[in-house]
Amino acid sequence: MPELKANFRGLNTTVYPDRLPSGQADVALNVQVKAGDLQKRPGFAEFEADVTGAADGVLNLFLVPFADGDTYIVAKMDNRELWQRKVGPTDAGSFTQITTSFSHDSSDRGWGFMWADNFHYIDRAGVSRWNPDVNSGTAYRGGQGRPGTGPLIASAAGGEKEGRYHVHAALRNSVTREEGVITAAQTGSGMPLECRVANDTGGIAISNWTAIKAADTEFDADEVVFYCTLGNSEMHNNAESFSYRAYVDVIAKKTQTSVGLNKADHVLDATQICKNSGGIPPGAQFGAYNGVQAFYGGLYNRANASLTTSQAGDDDDLVYTAIQPGTAGNAITVQYSTSEGVSADSESSTVTGVAIVVQIHATSTADQVKTAINASSDTTALVTVADKAENDGTGVVGTMGATNLTGGTAAGNALVGSRIDFSIPNYPCMVPSITNYTIGGDAKTFFPKPWIGSIPFGIPGTINCIAAGGGVTLVFTPISTYKLNSGSDGRAWPLLVSETVGCAGPGAAIGTPQGIYVLGHGKFSRIGRDGLLEISFNRIETTLAEIPVAQQSDANLAHFAHENEIWMAVTQSGETVAQRLLIYDYRENEFVIYEPTCLGASEAITCMVELKLPNAAPTMLFGTDAGKIFKLDTSVFQDDGTGYACQWRGYFGQERIQFDQRLEAAKIHTGANCEGNVTISLRPMRTGGETITQTTHTLGKNNLVEKISAELDVIDANLFQIEFSSLSSVSSQWKIRDLVLSIDRTDKK
């Protein structure tokens, strides 16, 4: 009698059973299929009961290994904080808050990468840079800031260069070689400083380099680099020379304070030009670092500070808005002051630092104030002015004390859904961007070298994810995929990969050495150098279609490299939170489903990460919105003390489905713990779809071959459905090594 040795396979919920390969399943719940064996999955044990102690939700988890061998798990929490737990070489056993220089966003899961032995966490609020052994464990802000204090300069002997100059300073890290953008202007009575006036020898001395650094302690710069704009003419009058070609001076770094301009134009032309390509990287909801460049997406424009006046009369209120977005605009003040000699139509505006004073007459109108503001280049470099809504500017204004603009934010408030920013090669926190400067009475725009690190996508849809892996970097929208290419100088540009495969949300793509796996709307694919493979096609499309539309963007993916698996946390049909794990084994090319029973009724799986330590087998962690973290534990087969049922249901006999067949016997090679714990159910099936009685048998042997024959209903069929299951009360792992079916053709008798 012919025998069929069946291999157990994973899920296929799309194709009809009579068209599936033998051994394929339409149910594979809380089981594993490994090398043809079928077994109960391991359980989940509690790794952390409450990260912060206040039931704050976990938004993301990161494995953070440092060069000294210490390894940490960093958790991003929905209270805007980062928390860390040392897990190697020894486990600290609990989490501790990381002190940051600013608060992160409360809803972004964010993203992160390791560079220069620092962990970088990014969300829309900005970048935190952390090493537990640096700065007493307090995180720096990522990148290098624009110094808030300019150089304090004075004439010094030793220079021979005539002209009028501006001196700038930039923060620099001597280890990473990162550099920030230059300051706007020096401080002091002479701006700019004139050198060699009336043939007196002179240079420039800088006395406050330590103050420049001390004013920006949220960055990890340990040097200050001084640049000087090269004057475009030799002048001895009050005209200012601005070429905005900033050159590094001979004395550039550290504690040197005497900057002697003793080089001729042609020599300065050969020295290092300020590229201004650094600065603070943008806050970004998602992004990726591919080992060479970082790409920032989900960009939010920072809010501009503003002031709306509240005068006593009608049609006399104005709105002042800071030119530059961010918190710096909050320092700007506007004051209306009366002064002798000022008449109507002779109003004036002056600026001292960032304090704007408008000199008015008792009969000055709001329109005349606007005229005065717009007539001053110093003022227009700081603010714009417009009538308040429902005001026409004809009303008479009164005096107003110095009043700050407010509302400028470091974090963004308006999503720019069609743009990404990118870093220069090998410096993931240096993102070249246009910077505006005001020096003296001149306002200039400085374009970074060699390019502006930004790509405006003219595409349908909003960019919602960036991922890197397998030699490719991809940008996703909900319906499309683009590959990012970079030239030899690092300038990036997009190429369309697919107009039909997209990404469900910020956490729904994961990079691996094989390529990037992405969960889209009804599709699961891998994209690498070899192209796009839609893995879900004719496999699990039905399962993916069951994910509620409103919860598809909540899906999050992780790579369990040790087991060659991609984990996907998704929401089941009829539910509102992610409590199902869809597991794809890319070595076996099979899918199964885990449904952890350790979750509360409305507790969601929000993030996952592989925990890898040198002296332990890797495992998986997942975090929840209740502040808990669970660990896959191969030594337990309950979920935090709660049992779970297992079920695998597959189909056999497809090879001869065109014939009438009869299942005469089934031989099950059992592993451990099958006796009394595992039930096998067998049902003959006909192509006509008749309902036929199912035969059920509880296995009675461990590590032996158990034969079933007498219990079988000997009925002709075309296909056979076989199910293995166990109840939630079974607390040990069981395994079925293989299944041999004795199937005879009855149409020959």
PEJOGI-V966706 format. One record per residue. N is the residue number from 1. RES is the residue in one letter. PHI is phi in radians with two decimals (999 if undefined). Layout:
# PEJOGI-V966706
n=N res=RES phi=PHI
n=N res=RES phi=PHI
This chain:
# PEJOGI-V966706
n=1 res=M phi=999
n=2 res=P phi=-1.09
n=3 res=E phi=-2.09
n=4 res=L phi=-2.00
n=5 res=K phi=-1.55
n=6 res=A phi=-1.71
n=7 res=N phi=-1.68
n=8 res=F phi=-1.39
n=9 res=R phi=-2.20
n=10 res=G phi=-1.56
n=11 res=L phi=-1.31
n=12 res=N phi=-2.51
n=13 res=T phi=-1.84
n=14 res=T phi=-1.90
n=15 res=V phi=-1.53
n=16 res=Y phi=-1.07
n=17 res=P phi=-0.97
n=18 res=D phi=-1.23
n=19 res=R phi=-1.93
n=20 res=L phi=-1.52
n=21 res=P phi=-1.12
n=22 res=S phi=-1.05
n=23 res=G phi=1.64
n=24 res=Q phi=-1.32
n=25 res=A phi=-2.02
n=26 res=D phi=-1.89
n=27 res=V phi=-2.39
n=28 res=A phi=-2.57
n=29 res=L phi=-1.89
n=30 res=N phi=1.01
n=31 res=V phi=-2.27
n=32 res=Q phi=-2.12
n=33 res=V phi=-2.08
n=34 res=K phi=-2.26
n=35 res=A phi=0.91
n=36 res=G phi=1.52
n=37 res=D phi=-1.53
n=38 res=L phi=-2.08
n=39 res=Q phi=-2.62
n=40 res=K phi=-1.20
n=41 res=R phi=-1.22
n=42 res=P phi=-1.19
n=43 res=G phi=-1.63
n=44 res=F phi=-1.94
n=45 res=A phi=-1.90
n=46 res=E phi=-1.23
n=47 res=F phi=-1.70
n=48 res=E phi=-2.64
n=49 res=A phi=-1.34
n=50 res=D phi=-2.88
n=51 res=V phi=-1.00
n=52 res=T phi=-1.68
n=53 res=G phi=1.46
n=54 res=A phi=-2.23
n=55 res=A phi=1.03
n=56 res=D phi=-1.24
n=57 res=G phi=-1.32
n=58 res=V phi=-1.54
n=59 res=L phi=-1.69
n=60 res=N phi=-2.79
n=61 res=L phi=-2.26
n=62 res=F phi=-2.37
n=63 res=L phi=-1.59
n=64 res=V phi=-2.21
n=65 res=P phi=-1.66
n=66 res=F phi=-1.93
n=67 res=A phi=-1.12
n=68 res=D phi=-1.41
n=69 res=G phi=1.69
n=70 res=D phi=-1.33
n=71 res=T phi=-2.22
n=72 res=Y phi=-2.23
n=73 res=I phi=-1.82
n=74 res=V phi=-1.91
n=75 res=A phi=-1.97
n=76 res=K phi=-1.59
n=77 res=M phi=-1.90
n=78 res=D phi=-1.42
n=79 res=N phi=-1.67
n=80 res=R phi=1.41
n=81 res=E phi=-1.85
n=82 res=L phi=-1.87
n=83 res=W phi=-2.21
n=84 res=Q phi=-2.29
n=85 res=R phi=-2.39
n=86 res=K phi=-1.26
n=87 res=V phi=-2.10
n=88 res=G phi=-2.70
n=89 res=P phi=-1.19
n=90 res=T phi=-2.09
n=91 res=D phi=-1.60
n=92 res=A phi=-1.19
n=93 res=G phi=1.53
n=94 res=S phi=-2.71
n=95 res=F phi=-1.68
n=96 res=T phi=-2.29
n=97 res=Q phi=-1.21
n=98 res=I phi=-1.58
n=99 res=T phi=-1.33
n=100 res=T phi=-2.07
n=101 res=S phi=-1.44
n=102 res=F phi=-2.70
n=103 res=S phi=-1.58
n=104 res=H phi=-1.44
n=105 res=D phi=-1.32
n=106 res=S phi=-1.53
n=107 res=S phi=-2.11
n=108 res=D phi=-1.26
n=109 res=R phi=-1.26
n=110 res=G phi=1.24
n=111 res=W phi=-2.66
n=112 res=G phi=-2.79
n=113 res=F phi=-2.78
n=114 res=M phi=-1.73
n=115 res=W phi=-2.73
n=116 res=A phi=0.95
n=117 res=D phi=1.01
n=118 res=N phi=-2.27
n=119 res=F phi=-1.57
n=120 res=H phi=-1.99
n=121 res=Y phi=-1.95
n=122 res=I phi=-2.30
n=123 res=D phi=-2.47
n=124 res=R phi=-1.11
n=125 res=A phi=-1.40
n=126 res=G phi=2.48
n=127 res=V phi=-2.06
n=128 res=S phi=-1.88
n=129 res=R phi=-2.05
n=130 res=W phi=-2.40
n=131 res=N phi=-2.41
n=132 res=P phi=-1.10
n=133 res=D phi=-1.75
n=134 res=V phi=-2.10
n=135 res=N phi=1.02
n=136 res=S phi=1.00
n=137 res=G phi=1.42
n=138 res=T phi=-1.45
n=139 res=A phi=-1.29
n=140 res=Y phi=-1.43
n=141 res=R phi=-1.43
n=142 res=G phi=-1.17
n=143 res=G phi=1.42
n=144 res=Q phi=-2.23
n=145 res=G phi=-1.36
n=146 res=R phi=-1.47
n=147 res=P phi=-0.97
n=148 res=G phi=-1.43
n=149 res=T phi=-1.99
n=150 res=G phi=-1.50
n=151 res=P phi=-1.13
n=152 res=L phi=-1.66
n=153 res=I phi=-2.05
n=154 res=A phi=-2.72
n=155 res=S phi=-1.15
n=156 res=A phi=-2.52
n=157 res=A phi=-1.25
n=158 res=G phi=1.99
n=159 res=G phi=-1.68
n=160 res=E phi=-2.23
n=161 res=K phi=-1.68
n=162 res=E phi=-1.44
n=163 res=G phi=2.27
n=164 res=R phi=-2.05
n=165 res=Y phi=-2.31
n=166 res=H phi=-2.01
n=167 res=V phi=-1.93
n=168 res=H phi=-2.14
n=169 res=A phi=-2.26
n=170 res=A phi=-2.33
n=171 res=L phi=-1.34
n=172 res=R phi=-2.52
n=173 res=N phi=-1.86
n=174 res=S phi=-1.23
n=175 res=V phi=-1.48
n=176 res=T phi=-1.45
n=177 res=R phi=1.16
n=178 res=E phi=-1.24
n=179 res=E phi=-2.42
n=180 res=G phi=-1.60
n=181 res=V phi=-1.41
n=182 res=I phi=-1.38
n=183 res=T phi=-1.17
n=184 res=A phi=-1.29
n=185 res=A phi=-2.72
n=186 res=Q phi=-1.32
n=187 res=T phi=-1.85
n=188 res=G phi=2.23
n=189 res=S phi=-1.30
n=190 res=G phi=-1.83
n=191 res=M phi=-2.32
n=192 res=P phi=-1.41
n=193 res=L phi=-1.51
n=194 res=E phi=-1.65
n=195 res=C phi=-1.74
n=196 res=R phi=0.96
n=197 res=V phi=-1.23
n=198 res=A phi=0.91
n=199 res=N phi=1.20
n=200 res=D phi=-1.35
n=201 res=T phi=-1.19
n=202 res=G phi=-3.00
n=203 res=G phi=-2.46
n=204 res=I phi=-2.24
n=205 res=A phi=-1.96
n=206 res=I phi=-2.08
n=207 res=S phi=-1.89
n=208 res=N phi=-2.19
n=209 res=W phi=-1.11
n=210 res=T phi=-1.17
n=211 res=A phi=-1.19
n=212 res=I phi=-1.05
n=213 res=K phi=-1.20
n=214 res=A phi=-1.12
n=215 res=A phi=-1.34
n=216 res=D phi=-2.26
n=217 res=T phi=-1.27
n=218 res=E phi=-1.34
n=219 res=F phi=-1.94
n=220 res=D phi=-1.71
n=221 res=A phi=-1.15
n=222 res=D phi=-2.16
n=223 res=E phi=-2.40
n=224 res=V phi=-2.20
n=225 res=V phi=-1.84
n=226 res=F phi=-1.84
n=227 res=Y phi=-2.09
n=228 res=C phi=-2.31
n=229 res=T phi=-1.27
n=230 res=L phi=-1.44
n=231 res=G phi=-1.08
n=232 res=N phi=-1.62
n=233 res=S phi=-2.79
n=234 res=E phi=-1.70
n=235 res=M phi=-2.30
n=236 res=H phi=-2.20
n=237 res=N phi=-2.06
n=238 res=N phi=-1.49
n=239 res=A phi=-1.21
n=240 res=E phi=-1.76
n=241 res=S phi=-1.83
n=242 res=F phi=-2.27
n=243 res=S phi=-1.84
n=244 res=Y phi=0.97
n=245 res=R phi=-1.79
n=246 res=A phi=-1.52
n=247 res=Y phi=-1.95
n=248 res=V phi=-1.24
n=249 res=D phi=-1.47
n=250 res=V phi=-1.01
n=251 res=I phi=-1.71
n=252 res=A phi=-1.93
n=253 res=K phi=-2.31
n=254 res=K phi=1.03
n=255 res=T phi=-1.59
n=256 res=Q phi=-1.15
n=257 res=T phi=-2.03
n=258 res=S phi=-1.64
n=259 res=V phi=-1.89
n=260 res=G phi=-1.62
n=261 res=L phi=-1.49
n=262 res=N phi=-2.07
n=263 res=K phi=-2.07
n=264 res=A phi=-1.33
n=265 res=D phi=-0.94
n=266 res=H phi=-1.21
n=267 res=V phi=-1.32
n=268 res=L phi=-1.08
n=269 res=D phi=-1.06
n=270 res=A phi=-1.67
n=271 res=T phi=-1.55
n=272 res=Q phi=-1.18
n=273 res=I phi=-1.50
n=274 res=C phi=-1.17
n=275 res=K phi=-1.46
n=276 res=N phi=0.96
n=277 res=S phi=-1.79
n=278 res=G phi=-1.85
n=279 res=G phi=1.68
n=280 res=I phi=-1.67
n=281 res=P phi=-1.12
n=282 res=P phi=-1.27
n=283 res=G phi=-1.15
n=284 res=A phi=-2.56
n=285 res=Q phi=-1.16
n=286 res=F phi=-2.66
n=287 res=G phi=3.01
n=288 res=A phi=-2.75
n=289 res=Y phi=-2.05
n=290 res=N phi=-1.68
n=291 res=G phi=1.65
n=292 res=V phi=-2.15
n=293 res=Q phi=-2.27
n=294 res=A phi=-1.83
n=295 res=F phi=-2.16
n=296 res=Y phi=-1.96
n=297 res=G phi=-2.29
n=298 res=G phi=1.08
n=299 res=L phi=-1.37
n=300 res=Y phi=-2.07
n=301 res=N phi=-1.08
n=302 res=R phi=-1.24
n=303 res=A phi=-1.36
n=304 res=N phi=-1.50
n=305 res=A phi=-1.15
n=306 res=S phi=-2.62
n=307 res=L phi=-2.46
n=308 res=T phi=-1.91
n=309 res=T phi=-1.24
n=310 res=S phi=-2.33
n=311 res=Q phi=-1.39
n=312 res=A phi=-1.34
n=313 res=G phi=-1.64
n=314 res=D phi=-1.86
n=315 res=D phi=0.97
n=316 res=D phi=-2.20
n=317 res=D phi=-1.74
n=318 res=L phi=-2.20
n=319 res=V phi=-2.04
n=320 res=Y phi=-1.78
n=321 res=T phi=-2.24
n=322 res=A phi=-1.10
n=323 res=I phi=-1.12
n=324 res=Q phi=-1.61
n=325 res=P phi=-1.22
n=326 res=G phi=1.92
n=327 res=T phi=-1.29
n=328 res=A phi=-1.05
n=329 res=G phi=-1.15
n=330 res=N phi=-1.19
n=331 res=A phi=-1.47
n=332 res=I phi=-1.24
n=333 res=T phi=-2.13
n=334 res=V phi=-2.19
n=335 res=Q phi=-2.36
n=336 res=Y phi=-1.82
n=337 res=S phi=-2.41
n=338 res=T phi=-1.51
n=339 res=S phi=-2.63
n=340 res=E phi=-1.09
n=341 res=G phi=1.63
n=342 res=V phi=-1.63
n=343 res=S phi=-2.07
n=344 res=A phi=-0.99
n=345 res=D phi=1.35
n=346 res=S phi=-2.15
n=347 res=E phi=-1.06
n=348 res=S phi=-2.45
n=349 res=S phi=-2.25
n=350 res=T phi=-2.22
n=351 res=V phi=-2.24
n=352 res=T phi=-2.14
n=353 res=G phi=1.18
n=354 res=V phi=-2.13
n=355 res=A phi=-1.71
n=356 res=I phi=-1.73
n=357 res=V phi=-2.12
n=358 res=V phi=-1.83
n=359 res=Q phi=-1.49
n=360 res=I phi=-2.16
n=361 res=H phi=-1.83
n=362 res=A phi=-1.06
n=363 res=T phi=-1.91
n=364 res=S phi=-1.17
n=365 res=T phi=-1.77
n=366 res=A phi=-1.07
n=367 res=D phi=-1.07
n=368 res=Q phi=-1.22
n=369 res=V phi=-1.13
n=370 res=K phi=-0.99
n=371 res=T phi=-1.06
n=372 res=A phi=-1.13
n=373 res=I phi=-1.07
n=374 res=N phi=-1.27
n=375 res=A phi=-1.44
n=376 res=S phi=-1.85
n=377 res=S phi=-1.16
n=378 res=D phi=-1.09
n=379 res=T phi=-1.27
n=380 res=T phi=-1.21
n=381 res=A phi=-1.27
n=382 res=L phi=-1.75
n=383 res=V phi=-2.47
n=384 res=T phi=-1.91
n=385 res=V phi=-2.40
n=386 res=A phi=-2.66
n=387 res=D phi=-1.12
n=388 res=K phi=-1.14
n=389 res=A phi=-0.92
n=390 res=E phi=1.18
n=391 res=N phi=-2.06
n=392 res=D phi=-1.88
n=393 res=G phi=1.49
n=394 res=T phi=-1.52
n=395 res=G phi=-1.30
n=396 res=V phi=-1.42
n=397 res=V phi=-1.68
n=398 res=G phi=-1.93
n=399 res=T phi=-1.13
n=400 res=M phi=-2.55
n=401 res=G phi=-1.15
n=402 res=A phi=-1.02
n=403 res=T phi=-2.20
n=404 res=N phi=-1.32
n=405 res=L phi=-1.24
n=406 res=T phi=-2.40
n=407 res=G phi=1.63
n=408 res=G phi=-1.22
n=409 res=T phi=-2.21
n=410 res=A phi=-1.32
n=411 res=A phi=-1.51
n=412 res=G phi=-1.40
n=413 res=N phi=-2.26
n=414 res=A phi=-2.44
n=415 res=L phi=-1.18
n=416 res=V phi=-1.79
n=417 res=G phi=-1.37
n=418 res=S phi=-2.17
n=419 res=R phi=-2.47
n=420 res=I phi=-2.22
n=421 res=D phi=-1.94
n=422 res=F phi=-2.50
n=423 res=S phi=-1.57
n=424 res=I phi=-1.33
n=425 res=P phi=-1.01
n=426 res=N phi=1.25
n=427 res=Y phi=-2.35
n=428 res=P phi=-1.14
n=429 res=C phi=-1.78
n=430 res=M phi=-1.83
n=431 res=V phi=-1.99
n=432 res=P phi=-1.09
n=433 res=S phi=-2.54
n=434 res=I phi=-1.17
n=435 res=T phi=-2.23
n=436 res=N phi=-1.69
n=437 res=Y phi=-2.23
n=438 res=T phi=-2.22
n=439 res=I phi=-2.25
n=440 res=G phi=1.04
n=441 res=G phi=-1.72
n=442 res=D phi=-1.92
n=443 res=A phi=-1.99
n=444 res=K phi=-2.28
n=445 res=T phi=-1.91
n=446 res=F phi=-1.78
n=447 res=F phi=-1.61
n=448 res=P phi=-1.21
n=449 res=K phi=-1.94
n=450 res=P phi=-1.55
n=451 res=W phi=-2.81
n=452 res=I phi=-1.53
n=453 res=G phi=-1.46
n=454 res=S phi=-2.63
n=455 res=I phi=-2.13
n=456 res=P phi=-1.47
n=457 res=F phi=-1.50
n=458 res=G phi=-1.65
n=459 res=I phi=-2.25
n=460 res=P phi=-1.29
n=461 res=G phi=1.56
n=462 res=T phi=-1.84
n=463 res=I phi=-1.10
n=464 res=N phi=-2.24
n=465 res=C phi=-2.91
n=466 res=I phi=-2.32
n=467 res=A phi=-2.53
n=468 res=A phi=-2.33
n=469 res=G phi=2.92
n=470 res=G phi=1.11
n=471 res=G phi=1.44
n=472 res=V phi=-2.29
n=473 res=T phi=-2.15
n=474 res=L phi=-2.11
n=475 res=V phi=-2.04
n=476 res=F phi=-2.05
n=477 res=T phi=-2.01
n=478 res=P phi=-1.08
n=479 res=I phi=-2.20
n=480 res=S phi=-2.61
n=481 res=T phi=-2.36
n=482 res=Y phi=-2.23
n=483 res=K phi=-1.71
n=484 res=L phi=-1.66
n=485 res=N phi=-1.86
n=486 res=S phi=-2.23
n=487 res=G phi=-1.37
n=488 res=S phi=-1.11
n=489 res=D phi=-1.62
n=490 res=G phi=1.66
n=491 res=R phi=-1.15
n=492 res=A phi=-1.83
n=493 res=W phi=-2.63
n=494 res=P phi=-1.68
n=495 res=L phi=-2.25
n=496 res=L phi=-1.18
n=497 res=V phi=-1.78
n=498 res=S phi=-2.67
n=499 res=E phi=-1.67
n=500 res=T phi=-2.15
n=501 res=V phi=-1.84
n=502 res=G phi=-2.26
n=503 res=C phi=-2.19
n=504 res=A phi=-1.27
n=505 res=G phi=-3.08
n=506 res=P phi=-1.03
n=507 res=G phi=-1.82
n=508 res=A phi=-1.70
n=509 res=A phi=-2.44
n=510 res=I phi=-2.47
n=511 res=G phi=-1.51
n=512 res=T phi=-2.41
n=513 res=P phi=-1.07
n=514 res=Q phi=-1.45
n=515 res=G phi=2.42
n=516 res=I phi=-1.85
n=517 res=Y phi=-1.65
n=518 res=V phi=-2.40
n=519 res=L phi=-1.77
n=520 res=G phi=-1.87
n=521 res=H phi=-1.40
n=522 res=G phi=1.45
n=523 res=K phi=-2.44
n=524 res=F phi=-2.27
n=525 res=S phi=-2.41
n=526 res=R phi=-2.14
n=527 res=I phi=-2.23
n=528 res=G phi=-2.50
n=529 res=R phi=-1.11
n=530 res=D phi=-1.50
n=531 res=G phi=1.90
n=532 res=L phi=-1.91
n=533 res=L phi=-2.14
n=534 res=E phi=-1.51
n=535 res=I phi=-1.17
n=536 res=S phi=-1.32
n=537 res=F phi=-1.05
n=538 res=N phi=0.99
n=539 res=R phi=-2.24
n=540 res=I phi=-2.24
n=541 res=E phi=-1.03
n=542 res=T phi=-1.13
n=543 res=T phi=-1.10
n=544 res=L phi=-1.18
n=545 res=A phi=-1.17
n=546 res=E phi=-1.37
n=547 res=I phi=-1.18
n=548 res=P phi=-0.99
n=549 res=V phi=-0.99
n=550 res=A phi=-1.15
n=551 res=Q phi=-1.87
n=552 res=Q phi=-1.08
n=553 res=S phi=-1.23
n=554 res=D phi=-1.45
n=555 res=A phi=-1.05
n=556 res=N phi=-2.41
n=557 res=L phi=-2.04
n=558 res=A phi=-2.61
n=559 res=H phi=-1.93
n=560 res=F phi=-1.72
n=561 res=A phi=-1.09
n=562 res=H phi=-1.04
n=563 res=E phi=-1.87
n=564 res=N phi=0.98
n=565 res=E phi=-2.21
n=566 res=I phi=-1.91
n=567 res=W phi=-1.78
n=568 res=M phi=-2.21
n=569 res=A phi=-1.57
n=570 res=V phi=-2.36
n=571 res=T phi=-1.72
n=572 res=Q phi=-1.36
n=573 res=S phi=-1.03
n=574 res=G phi=1.48
n=575 res=E phi=-1.88
n=576 res=T phi=-2.12
n=577 res=V phi=-2.34
n=578 res=A phi=-1.36
n=579 res=Q phi=-2.28
n=580 res=R phi=-2.10
n=581 res=L phi=-1.95
n=582 res=L phi=-1.66
n=583 res=I phi=-1.88
n=584 res=Y phi=-2.01
n=585 res=D phi=-1.62
n=586 res=Y phi=-1.36
n=587 res=R phi=-1.35
n=588 res=E phi=-1.46
n=589 res=N phi=1.03
n=590 res=E phi=-2.36
n=591 res=F phi=-1.99
n=592 res=V phi=-2.43
n=593 res=I phi=-2.20
n=594 res=Y phi=-1.92
n=595 res=E phi=-2.24
n=596 res=P phi=-1.04
n=597 res=T phi=-1.75
n=598 res=C phi=-1.58
n=599 res=L phi=-1.61
n=600 res=G phi=-1.21
n=601 res=A phi=-1.00
n=602 res=S phi=-2.13
n=603 res=E phi=-1.52
n=604 res=A phi=-1.82
n=605 res=I phi=-1.38
n=606 res=T phi=-1.86
n=607 res=C phi=-2.91
n=608 res=M phi=-2.56
n=609 res=V phi=-2.74
n=610 res=E phi=-1.44
n=611 res=L phi=-1.72
n=612 res=K phi=-2.10
n=613 res=L phi=-2.26
n=614 res=P phi=-1.03
n=615 res=N phi=-1.95
n=616 res=A phi=-2.56
n=617 res=A phi=-1.18
n=618 res=P phi=-1.03
n=619 res=T phi=-2.57
n=620 res=M phi=-2.04
n=621 res=L phi=-2.03
n=622 res=F phi=-2.34
n=623 res=G phi=-1.84
n=624 res=T phi=-2.26
n=625 res=D phi=-1.34
n=626 res=A phi=-1.74
n=627 res=G phi=1.51
n=628 res=K phi=-1.74
n=629 res=I phi=-2.30
n=630 res=F phi=-2.04
n=631 res=K phi=-2.11
n=632 res=L phi=-1.17
n=633 res=D phi=-2.18
n=634 res=T phi=-1.29
n=635 res=S phi=-1.73
n=636 res=V phi=-2.23
n=637 res=F phi=-2.33
n=638 res=Q phi=-2.33
n=639 res=D phi=-1.74
n=640 res=D phi=0.90
n=641 res=G phi=1.54
n=642 res=T phi=-1.88
n=643 res=G phi=-1.28
n=644 res=Y phi=-2.50
n=645 res=A phi=-1.38
n=646 res=C phi=-2.19
n=647 res=Q phi=-2.68
n=648 res=W phi=-2.30
n=649 res=R phi=-2.31
n=650 res=G phi=-2.27
n=651 res=Y phi=-2.33
n=652 res=F phi=-2.37
n=653 res=G phi=1.63
n=654 res=Q phi=-1.11
n=655 res=E phi=-1.08
n=656 res=R phi=-2.21
n=657 res=I phi=-1.14
n=658 res=Q phi=-1.29
n=659 res=F phi=-1.86
n=660 res=D phi=-1.29
n=661 res=Q phi=-2.30
n=662 res=R phi=-2.41
n=663 res=L phi=-1.46
n=664 res=E phi=-1.56
n=665 res=A phi=-2.82
n=666 res=A phi=-2.31
n=667 res=K phi=-1.98
n=668 res=I phi=-1.91
n=669 res=H phi=-1.53
n=670 res=T phi=-1.46
n=671 res=G phi=-1.82
n=672 res=A phi=-1.30
n=673 res=N phi=1.13
n=674 res=C phi=-1.45
n=675 res=E phi=-1.04
n=676 res=G phi=1.31
n=677 res=N phi=-1.91
n=678 res=V phi=-2.01
n=679 res=T phi=-1.92
n=680 res=I phi=-1.89
n=681 res=S phi=-2.16
n=682 res=L phi=-2.18
n=683 res=R phi=-2.43
n=684 res=P phi=-1.20
n=685 res=M phi=-2.28
n=686 res=R phi=-2.03
n=687 res=T phi=-1.13
n=688 res=G phi=-1.33
n=689 res=G phi=1.46
n=690 res=E phi=-1.15
n=691 res=T phi=-1.42
n=692 res=I phi=-2.12
n=693 res=T phi=-1.03
n=694 res=Q phi=-1.62
n=695 res=T phi=-1.68
n=696 res=T phi=-2.10
n=697 res=H phi=-2.53
n=698 res=T phi=-1.57
n=699 res=L phi=-1.11
n=700 res=G phi=-2.13
n=701 res=K phi=-2.39
n=702 res=N phi=-2.09
n=703 res=N phi=0.98
n=704 res=L phi=-2.43
n=705 res=V phi=-1.59
n=706 res=E phi=-1.93
n=707 res=K phi=-1.82
n=708 res=I phi=-2.09
n=709 res=S phi=-2.52
n=710 res=A phi=-1.10
n=711 res=E phi=-1.31
n=712 res=L phi=-1.29
n=713 res=D phi=-1.37
n=714 res=V phi=-1.40
n=715 res=I phi=-2.22
n=716 res=D phi=-1.15
n=717 res=A phi=-2.67
n=718 res=N phi=-1.86
n=719 res=L phi=-2.72
n=720 res=F phi=-2.24
n=721 res=Q phi=-1.71
n=722 res=I phi=-2.25
n=723 res=E phi=-2.23
n=724 res=F phi=-2.02
n=725 res=S phi=-2.62
n=726 res=S phi=-2.53
n=727 res=L phi=-1.42
n=728 res=S phi=-1.18
n=729 res=S phi=-1.32
n=730 res=V phi=-1.35
n=731 res=S phi=-1.92
n=732 res=S phi=-2.20
n=733 res=Q phi=-1.43
n=734 res=W phi=-2.10
n=735 res=K phi=-2.52
n=736 res=I phi=-1.92
n=737 res=R phi=-1.39
n=738 res=D phi=-2.88
n=739 res=L phi=-2.36
n=740 res=V phi=-2.07
n=741 res=L phi=-1.92
n=742 res=S phi=-1.67
n=743 res=I phi=-2.14
n=744 res=D phi=-2.02
n=745 res=R phi=-1.41
n=746 res=T phi=-1.59
n=747 res=D phi=-1.30
n=748 res=K phi=-1.65
n=749 res=K phi=-1.57
